Amino acid sequence: METVVYGIISEVFGVDAHEVNPETEFHQDHSANREATQRLQHQLNDQYVIQMSDEELVQIKTVHDAISQIKGMHLRDLSVIKRKHLHPIWKIQSTESLPMFWG
Protein backbone atom coordinates (compact mmCIF):
# COMPACT_ATOMS: atom_id res chain seq x y z
CA MET A 1 0.00 0.00 0.00
CA GLU A 2 2.77 2.42 0.93
CA THR A 3 4.45 2.15 -2.47
CA VAL A 4 1.19 2.90 -4.28
CA VAL A 5 0.46 5.88 -2.03
CA TYR A 6 4.03 7.16 -2.56
CA GLY A 7 3.49 6.88 -6.33
CA ILE A 8 0.22 8.81 -6.19
CA ILE A 9 1.80 11.54 -4.06
CA SER A 10 4.79 11.66 -6.40
CA GLU A 11 2.51 12.12 -9.40
CA VAL A 12 0.23 14.72 -7.78
CA PHE A 13 3.02 16.88 -6.37
CA GLY A 14 5.56 16.27 -9.14
CA VAL A 15 8.31 14.87 -6.92
CA ASP A 16 10.43 11.74 -7.12
CA ALA A 17 8.75 8.83 -5.32
CA HIS A 18 12.05 8.15 -3.53
CA GLU A 19 11.72 11.52 -1.81
CA VAL A 20 8.39 10.50 -0.26
CA ASN A 21 8.42 8.80 3.14
CA PRO A 22 5.99 8.41 6.07
CA GLU A 23 7.17 11.64 7.69
CA THR A 24 6.77 13.72 4.54
CA GLU A 25 4.50 16.70 5.28
CA PHE A 26 2.31 17.81 2.41
CA HIS A 27 2.16 21.51 3.20
CA GLN A 28 5.69 21.98 4.46
CA ASP A 29 7.60 19.66 2.11
CA HIS A 30 5.47 20.05 -1.02
CA SER A 31 3.60 23.30 -0.40
CA ALA A 32 0.29 21.61 -1.15
CA ASN A 33 -2.34 23.95 -2.51
CA ARG A 34 -6.08 23.28 -2.60
CA GLU A 35 -6.04 21.99 -6.19
CA ALA A 36 -3.23 19.49 -5.54
CA THR A 37 -4.86 18.36 -2.31
CA GLN A 38 -8.15 17.72 -4.13
CA ARG A 39 -6.34 15.76 -6.86
CA LEU A 40 -4.71 13.68 -4.13
CA GLN A 41 -8.10 13.08 -2.51
CA HIS A 42 -9.68 11.96 -5.79
CA GLN A 43 -6.81 9.67 -6.71
CA LEU A 44 -6.76 8.01 -3.28
CA ASN A 45 -10.55 7.63 -3.39
CA ASP A 46 -10.35 5.99 -6.82
CA GLN A 47 -7.36 3.78 -6.00
CA TYR A 48 -8.74 2.42 -2.73
CA VAL A 49 -12.49 2.65 -3.45
CA ILE A 50 -13.09 4.90 -0.47
CA GLN A 51 -14.95 8.16 0.08
CA MET A 52 -12.58 10.41 2.00
CA SER A 53 -14.44 13.58 2.92
CA ASP A 54 -13.01 17.09 2.89
CA GLU A 55 -13.07 17.05 6.71
CA GLU A 56 -11.02 13.83 6.79
CA LEU A 57 -8.62 15.22 4.21
CA VAL A 58 -7.93 18.36 6.29
CA GLN A 59 -6.75 16.15 9.16
CA ILE A 60 -4.05 14.56 6.99
CA LYS A 61 -0.73 16.32 7.49
CA THR A 62 1.80 13.60 6.61
CA VAL A 63 2.06 10.58 4.33
CA HIS A 64 1.73 8.38 7.43
CA ASP A 65 -1.56 10.14 8.25
CA ALA A 66 -2.86 9.42 4.73
CA ILE A 67 -1.98 5.73 4.93
CA SER A 68 -3.50 5.42 8.41
CA GLN A 69 -6.68 7.14 7.19
CA ILE A 70 -7.02 4.73 4.25
CA LYS A 71 -6.44 1.68 6.45
CA GLY A 72 -8.93 3.00 9.01
CA MET A 73 -11.57 3.53 6.33
CA HIS A 74 -11.12 -0.03 5.09
CA LEU A 75 -11.47 -1.42 8.63
CA ARG A 76 -14.55 0.71 9.23
CA ASP A 77 -16.13 -0.56 6.00
CA LEU A 78 -15.38 -4.17 6.91
CA SER A 79 -16.96 -3.79 10.34
CA VAL A 80 -20.14 -2.39 8.74
CA ILE A 81 -20.31 -5.38 6.38
CA LYS A 82 -19.79 -7.83 9.26
CA ARG A 83 -22.58 -6.19 11.27
CA LYS A 84 -25.11 -6.70 8.51
CA HIS A 85 -26.92 -9.94 9.16
CA LEU A 86 -26.95 -11.31 5.67
CA HIS A 87 -28.12 -14.89 5.49
CA PRO A 88 -27.05 -17.19 2.67
CA ILE A 89 -29.90 -18.21 0.41
CA TRP A 90 -29.53 -21.88 1.35
CA LYS A 91 -30.52 -21.08 4.95
CA ILE A 92 -33.88 -19.63 3.91
CA GLN A 93 -36.64 -22.11 4.64
CA SER A 94 -39.37 -20.40 2.64
CA THR A 95 -39.54 -17.86 -0.16
CA GLU A 96 -42.27 -16.02 1.77
CA SER A 97 -39.57 -14.23 3.78
CA LEU A 98 -37.84 -12.93 0.66
CA PRO A 99 -38.63 -9.37 -0.47
CA MET A 100 -40.45 -9.06 -3.76
CA PHE A 101 -38.50 -7.08 -6.36
CA TRP A 102 -41.02 -7.32 -9.15
CA GLY A 103 -44.57 -6.10 -9.61
C-alpha positions in Angstrom: 0.0 0.0 0.0 2.8 2.4 0.9 4.5 2.1 -2.5 1.2 2.9 -4.3 0.5 5.9 -2.0 4.0 7.2 -2.6 3.5 6.9 -6.3 0.2 8.8 -6.2 1.8 11.5 -4.1 4.8 11.7 -6.4 2.5 12.1 -9.4 0.2 14.7 -7.8 3.0 16.9 -6.4 5.6 16.3 -9.1 8.3 14.9 -6.9 10.4 11.7 -7.1 8.7 8.8 -5.3 12.1 8.1 -3.5 11.7 11.5 -1.8 8.4 10.5 -0.3 8.4 8.8 3.1 6.0 8.4 6.1 7.2 11.6 7.7 6.8 13.7 4.5 4.5 16.7 5.3 2.3 17.8 2.4 2.2 21.5 3.2 5.7 22.0 4.5 7.6 19.7 2.1 5.5 20.0 -1.0 3.6 23.3 -0.4 0.3 21.6 -1.2 -2.3 23.9 -2.5 -6.1 23.3 -2.6 -6.0 22.0 -6.2 -3.2 19.5 -5.5 -4.9 18.4 -2.3 -8.2 17.7 -4.1 -6.3 15.8 -6.9 -4.7 13.7 -4.1 -8.1 13.1 -2.5 -9.7 12.0 -5.8 -6.8 9.7 -6.7 -6.8 8.0 -3.3 -10.6 7.6 -3.4 -10.3 6.0 -6.8 -7.4 3.8 -6.0 -8.7 2.4 -2.7 -12.5 2.6 -3.5 -13.1 4.9 -0.5 -15.0 8.2 0.1 -12.6 10.4 2.0 -14.4 13.6 2.9 -13.0 17.1 2.9 -13.1 17.0 6.7 -11.0 13.8 6.8 -8.6 15.2 4.2 -7.9 18.4 6.3 -6.7 16.1 9.2 -4.0 14.6 7.0 -0.7 16.3 7.5 1.8 13.6 6.6 2.1 10.6 4.3 1.7 8.4 7.4 -1.6 10.1 8.2 -2.9 9.4 4.7 -2.0 5.7 4.9 -3.5 5.4 8.4 -6.7 7.1 7.2 -7.0 4.7 4.2 -6.4 1.7 6.4 -8.9 3.0 9.0 -11.6 3.5 6.3 -11.1 0.0 5.1 -11.5 -1.4 8.6 -14.6 0.7 9.2 -16.1 -0.6 6.0 -15.4 -4.2 6.9 -17.0 -3.8 10.3 -20.1 -2.4 8.7 -20.3 -5.4 6.4 -19.8 -7.8 9.3 -22.6 -6.2 11.3 -25.1 -6.7 8.5 -26.9 -9.9 9.2 -27.0 -11.3 5.7 -28.1 -14.9 5.5 -27.1 -17.2 2.7 -29.9 -18.2 0.4 -29.5 -21.9 1.4 -30.5 -21.1 5.0 -33.9 -19.6 3.9 -36.6 -22.1 4.6 -39.4 -20.4 2.6 -39.5 -17.9 -0.2 -42.3 -16.0 1.8 -39.6 -14.2 3.8 -37.8 -12.9 0.7 -38.6 -9.4 -0.5 -40.5 -9.1 -3.8 -38.5 -7.1 -6.4 -41.0 -7.3 -9.1 -44.6 -6.1 -9.6 
